[in-house]
Amino acid sequence: MSRRPHVLMLESISDKARRILVQNTSVVETFTPEAAMEACQQQEIHGIVTRGKGQVDQALIKACPHLKVIARCGVGLDNIDVSCASHHKVKVINLPGSNAYTVAEHTLALMLSLQRRQFQSITQVKAGNWDYRNHYQGDEIRGKTVAILGLGNIGKKVAQLIDAFGGNVIYWGRQLQESPYTFCTLEEALMSGDTVSLHLPLVNDTENLLDKKRLALMKSGALLINTSRGAIVHEPSLITALQNGAVGGYATDVLTEEPPAPDHPFLHMDQVLVTPHSASLTATTYRQMCEISVTNLLALLRDEAIDKKYIFNRSLL
């Protein structure tokens, strides 16, 4: 591309990545859907940069007839209409596996906090109740069965961490994999897990996967951890299961609607821990994801080759 390309930026990115983008393109920053659509009417947009919230839907793609590349600074693509992009010959790039270590660490932190009731313990001590130590409500991972749903990049690393803590790992996924862990049906995994940890993409087959019927299969008092996508769990059914004690606790980094309304039941339940969709947002991983995404975007805008693993719709190559 001989002239300076225009890149639509739907969300903030790291300072260094933004500088690289500004030095090489004309950046149009728009942080609302309405502003993005308006920008497309005023400029020829050649690239779009988003993270996890900026929606690249069919309407936006169609409004950018000169669009060549959509860059997702992360892994999941549920905020991008990949099918529409592919139809219009627009490459979609992401960073598979880039956040696996940090999300796995966050998963274990949530699991330990929920298992050991650390949040409640810390809160009680700060309130002056040192005698909370005598309640013996916390437990340990060692000797427990942890059922991992989805043994992809993140799930495998979570399994390794559970192994190191002396837990017993079983897993369910859409296909059997070479691993030292026992493969189960979904029903077997739910019935056997003292803790169930979710590591699945949000697609048609996984939306509301854990509904009322499947939540009822879980061991009484079992714990549920979710660092994948909120909509994989049917939240109203889970709220009921938590209220009646069928599910012992829920620790999640993701919700069906983010941010949650102030009256969302999860925010007012002692046995629920919620973090703000921040599992992959360590300083190191955030910088790396943004910088690699921007570098790849610029290369494709210049018709240069990049590692094929970063191009989601490889059928366009």
N, C-alpha and C positions, 0 to 999 in steps of 0.2 A: 504494500500500500504506500503510494508515493506521498500523499498528503497526510497531515497529522490526524490520526483517527480520534473519534469521539467515544468516550467510555462513560456509560451510565453507572454510577456507584449508588447502590440502594441502601448500604449500611456502612458504618464506620469500619475501618480496617487499621492495622498497626501503622504507626507513624512512618516507619521506613518503607513499608509497602506502598503507602500513599504517596510518599516522595518519589518513589520509582515510577509510579503511575503518572504523576503530575509532570515529571521530567520528559515523559515519552508520549503522552497523549493529552488531549483536551478533556479534562474530567468534568462531568456534570453530576453534582451531588444532589440527590433527591431522596428524602427519607420518608415519603408517603406515596401510596399508589397514585394519588391524583397528580402529584408533582412529577412523578415518573412519566405518566401518560402525556402530560403537558410538554415535558422536555422532548419527548419523541416527536411531537408535532413541530418543534422548533429546530431540531438538529437531526442530522443523519447519524444515528447511533450504530457503531460498529462492534462494540463490546459491552457486556453487562457484568458487573461484579456484585455478588451478594454473599451473605453468610447464611444464617439459618432462618431469618425472619423475612427478609425482602422477597416478596413473591414475584416470580417470573412466570406469569400465567399466559394463557393463549392470547388474551387481549394485548398484553404488552409485547409479546413476540411478533404478533401481526402488525403492531404499530411501528415496528422497526424493520422495514424491508431491506435495509443494508446490514443487518446484524450478522456477524460471523461467529462470535464466540460468547458463551455464557460461562463465567467462572464462579464456582461455588467454593468459597474458602472454608472447606470442611469436607465431610463425608456424605451425609444423607442428602438425598435429592428430592424430598417430598415437597419442597417449596418451589420446584421447577417443573414445568410441563415438558418433560423430556420428549414425549411422543410428538408434541407440536414442534419443538425445536428440531428434531430429526427430520420431520416432514418438510421443514423450511431450510434444510441443509445447514443448520446452525450447530456447531460443535459445543457439547457440554463437557466441561472439565471439572473434576473434583480431585480429592486426595485420599483415595482408599487406604486405610490402615494408618493414616498419619496421626490419628488421635488415640490409637489403641492402648498405648501404655497409660496415658493420663486418665482415660475413661475407666480402664481396669482398676487403677489406683483409687479413683473416686468411688467406684462400685464397692471395693473392699472397705473403704472408709465408712460408707453408708451402712454396709453390712455389720461391721464391728460396732458402730454407734448404736444401731438398732438392737443388735444381739446383746450388747453389754449395757444398754439403756444409759449410755453416756450423757446424752443431752439432759435427761431428767436428773441424773446424778449431779452434773455440773450446776444445773439450775437450783437444785436443793441446797447444795453447799453455799452458793452465792446468797441464798436466802437465809443462811444461818443454820441450816439443818444438817449438822455433821452426822447425826444418828441415822441418816438415810443409808449409810453404809451397812446397816444391819438388816436391810430389807431382802437382800439376796435375790433380787429380781433379774439381774443380768445373767447371761450364760456365755458359752464360748463356742467357737467354730469347731475346735478340735473334737473329732468323733461324730460330728453332725453330717448328714447327707445334704449336699447342696445340688439342686437340680438346675442346670444351666439350659435355658431355652435359646438356642442359636449359638453354635460353636464356630463363629467366624473369627476375624482378627481379634476382636475384643473379648469374645467369649473364651477363646483359647487362653488368653493371658489371665483372665479371671480364674479359670480352672487351675492354672499353674500356681497362682497365689493361694487359692484354697488348699491345694496340695501341700504347699509349704506350711500352712497352718494346721495340717493334720486332719483336714476335712475329707470326706468321701464325695467325689464328683461323679455325677451322672449327667447325661445330656440328651436333649431332643433337638433335632434340626430337620430341615427338609430333605436332607440326604445323609447317609452314613458316611463318616469320615474316618481316615486313619488317625487314631488317637489312642492313648492308654486308658481312656475313660469309657464307661459303659453306656451304650446307646439304648434309649428307651423310647417307647411310644410317648406321645404327649400326655396321655392319661396316666401312664405309669410314672412319668416324671413328676407330675403334679401330686400323685398319691404318695410318692416315696420321699419327696424333698422336705427336710426340716426347714430349709430355706429355698426359695425359687428365685432365680435371677434372670432378668429379661435382657436379651441382646439380639433383637430381631429388627429388621427394617420395617417401616410402616408401608405395607402394600395392601391390596384388597383382601388377600388371604389372612393377613395378620391383624387387621383392624378389629377391635373388640374380641380378639382371640380369647382373652380371659374374661369370659362373660359369666353370668350367674351360674350356669351349669358347670363350667370348668372350675370356677373358684370353689364350688362346693366339693370338688374332688380333692382339694388340698387337705393335708393333715390338719386336724384341729389345732389352732394356735401357731401354725407355720408362719414364717415371715416371707414377705414379698419385696424384692428389690427391682427397681426399674431405672435403668440409665439408657434406654433406647428411645421410645416415643410414648407419650402419654396415652394416645388413642388405642394402643395395643390392649389396654385394660379398659373394661367397661366400668367407668368410675362410679356410677350410681350403685351397681351391684357390689363393688368393692367396699363402698361406704357402709352398706348394710352388713356385709361380712365382717367388717372391722367392729361395727357397733355391737354385733351379737357375739363377738369373740371367736367366730369361725376362722378368721385370719388374725394372727396375733399381732402383726405390725406391718407397716408399709413404709419403705424409704425410697424416695423417688427424686430424680433430678428433672423430671419432665411431667407435664400435665397436658390434658386435652386442650385446655385454653390457657394461654400464658400472656401476661401474668394472671394469676387467679383473682377472682373477686374477693373482697375482704371477708365475705361471709361463706367462703368455700369451706365445707366441713373439714377438709384435710388440715386447714390452718388452726383448727380448734380441737384437734384430737391428740392426746398425749402419746399415743402409739404410732403416730405418723411423723416422719421427718421429710421435709421438702427443701431442696436446694434449687437455686434459680437457673436451671438449665446451664450449668457452669462446669460440667464434668470435663469437658475438653479445653476449658479456658485457663490453663496455666499460662504464665507469661511466655515460657519457652515455646510451647506448642502453638499458641495463638500467633506469635510472631512468625514462626516457620510456615504455618498454614497460609497466612496472608502473603508472605513474600514469595513462596513457591507458586501460589495461584496467580499472582500478578505477573511473575516472570513467564509463566506458561501462556497466559493470555496475550502478552506482548509478542511472544514468539509466533503464536498462531496468527495474530493480526499481520505479522510480517511474512506469513506463509512459510515459516521455518518449522522444522520437525521438533516434536517434544516426545518424551517417553510415552508410549502408547497406553501404559497403565493409568495415566491421568485422563485419558479421553474416554468418557463413559459410553458415548454412542459411536463405537469404533466402526460401525457399518458405513460411516461417512468417509472413512479413509480410503 
